[in-house]
Amino acid sequence: MDFGNKNLWLLFEWNGTSIYVTQTLLATWVVMAVLLVIAVVIRLRLSSFKDVPKGLQNGIEALVEIMENFTKSTMGEGYEGYGGFFFGIFAFILLSNYSGLVGLRPPTSDLATTAALAITSFLLIHLTGLRKLKGGYFKSYLSPLPLLLPLNIMGELSKPISLCFRLFGNVLGGFIILSLVYEMLPFALRFVLPDVLHLFFDILVGALQAFIFTVLSMTFIQQKSVRN
């Protein structure tokens, strides 16, 4: 069986290179479209929100409050503004992981997607450190001894690599296992037996990996922007 990302149709050609719409790209567009529709609907409903919340307003305010409190408890005071960003990251990863439930190839089973997310977190980690510590940011690489500079640099470079491969490996592993199960089962049993595996690999592991990526990114940012 081939578990690689497949080309679906030709998008355009550039300098002799063919650019295709892949399974990952299509699934990513679907996830983005769903998130965009949800955001637009909520934005349009904001004008009708009341001082005493109820219904949809209750749910939205609860989510915002939970994320703000979680960001504050994980990162500490002064980082409240990161709540909205990480809520978006969490929602994208979660919905990407769950896209396998509707027959799509999860975007997070593609190394390109998880690498892009990890690089985004990596840049945010060090830009926040520079903003908060100014010149003291560079001193952290010489702590506790200047001799450890190479090891400190390697430690920082390992963070996006671990974020990238942890998410990629777990989602791709679940995708491969479920694909093998579907291929081995008779057609009549494909609608019953894999449900337990979907519950574990897609729902539980999918939510857990979205949570771990978000928490680790928050923790790395907080650690890099505090004076030692």
N, C-alpha and C positions, 0 to 999 in steps of 0.2 A: 504494500500500500504506500501511496505517496501522501505525506502529511505536509508537504511544502505549500507555500502560498501560491495560488494559481492565478494566471492572467485570465480575465473574463472577456474583455474586448479592447480593441485599440482606441486610445484616446487621441493621440496626435503623434507626429514625428518631429524631432528636433535635431538638426545636424546629423541626420542619418541614424539617429537613435529612436527606436519605437517606445513610446510611453503608453503603458496599458493601465486600465482600471483593474485592480487586483481584488481578490476576495477581502483582504484586509482593508483596502481603501473603501470598498463598497460598505462594509460593516461600519467603518469609522464615520462615513457620511450619514448612515442611518442613525447611529448613536448621537452624532452632533445635531441632526434634525430633530430627534426626540427631545433632547435637552433644550434646543432653541424654542420649540413649540411650547414646552412647559414654562420656560422663562417669559415668553411673550404673553401667555395666558395669565400668568401671575402678575405681570406688569400691568396688563389691562384691568385686572381686578383690584389693583391697589387703590384706585380712586373711590371704590365702593366700600373700602374697609372702615369699620366703625371703631369708636373708642372702646366699646365692649366687644371683644372678639368672639366670633362663633364660626362654626363650619370650617371652610377652607382657610380663613384667616387664623383660626386657632392652630391649625396644622403648620402653617408657614411660620408663624411667630414661634412656635415650639421648636421647629427645626433650627431657626436662626439663633434662638437662645441656647439650644443645646450645643451648637457649633461654637458660639462665642465662649461659653463656659468651658468647653473642651479645649479650645485654643488657649485660653487663659491658664487652665490647670496644667497643660502640657508645656507651654512655652513661658509662662509667667506674665508679669505686668509689662505693658509697653508693646505687646505683639498682637493686640486685639485686631488690628487691621488685616492680619493674615488669615483670619477666619473665612472670609469670603473666597479668597483664592483657593484655600485647601478644601473648602466645601465643593468647589467646582472640580478640583482634581479628584476628590473622592467620588463624586457623582459620575464623572466620566469613566473612571476605572471600574466602578461597580456596574454601571450599565454595559460597559464593554465586556466584562466578565459574564454578565447575564445574557448577552446577545446570543450565546451558544444555545440557549433554551429555545430560540425561535429558528434554529437551523443556520445561523450565520457563523462564520469563522470569527471567534473573538479577536478583536484588534490587539488585545494584550497577549495573544499567542504569537505575535510577530515581534521579533527583536527590534525592528525599527521603531515601533510604537513605544515599547518600554524604554528604549534608549533615549528617545525624545523626551519622555517624561522625566527620566533620571537626569538628563542634562539640564532640563529646566530647574529641577530642584538643586542641582549642583551650582548653577549660576546664582540662584536665590540665596543659597547658603553663604557664598563668599561675598556677594554684593551687600547682603545684610551685615556681615562682619565688617566690611570696609566702612559702611555707613555709620555703624554704631561705635566702632573702636578706632576709626581713623588710622593713625600710624601704629597704634597698639595692635592692630590686626596682624601685622607682619612679625611682631615679637612672639606671637603664639607659635610660630614655626621653630623658634629657637628654644622653646620650653620643653623639658626642664634644663636641657643642655644644648648649646649650639651644635654639638657633635651629632645630635639627633635630627638635624634638618632634613636629610634624605628620607629618613623613616617617617617623619611628620608629613612630608610631601606625599609619600606613597600612601600613607593612611588617608589623606584627603582624597586622593585619586581613587582609592578603593571604594569610597562611599557611593558614587554613582554607579560603579560596576556592580556592587552588591544589590543596590536598589533595582537596577535593570534586570539582572539575571534571576533574582528571587521571584519577581513578578512573572517574568517570561517563562521560567522553568515550571512553576506551579500551574499556570494556566495552560501551557502547551502540553504538560504531562496529562492533565485531566482531559484535554481535547483528544489526545492520542488514545487514551484508555477507552473513552466513550466511543470513539470511532471504531476501535477494534471490537468492542462489544456489539455494536450495531451490525458489523460485518459478519460476526459469528452467529448471530441469532436469526432464526427464521423470521420472515416478514411479519407473521401474525403475532410474534412475541415482542417485537420492537416497541410496541406501544405500552408495555406493562413492565417488564423486568428492568429496563434501564432507569426507571423512575428514581430508585434509591440512589443510584450512582449520580444522577443529575442533582439530587438533593444535596449530596456531599460535595462533588467536584464543582458544580456550577453555583449553587446557592451558598453553602457554608464556606467553602474554600474561596469562592469569588468575593464574598463580603470580607472574609478575614484578610485576604491579600490587599484589598483596597484599604482596609484599616491599617495594616502594617506599613504600607507604603506611605500613607499620610502621616502616621505617628513618627516613623523614622525620619522623614523629611523635616517635620517640626522640631524634633529633638536635635538633629544635626544643625539646624539654623540657630537654635537657642544656644547650643554648646559653642558654636563658632563666634557668637556675638557677645560673649561674656568674658570679661578679663580674668585671666588665670592668676 
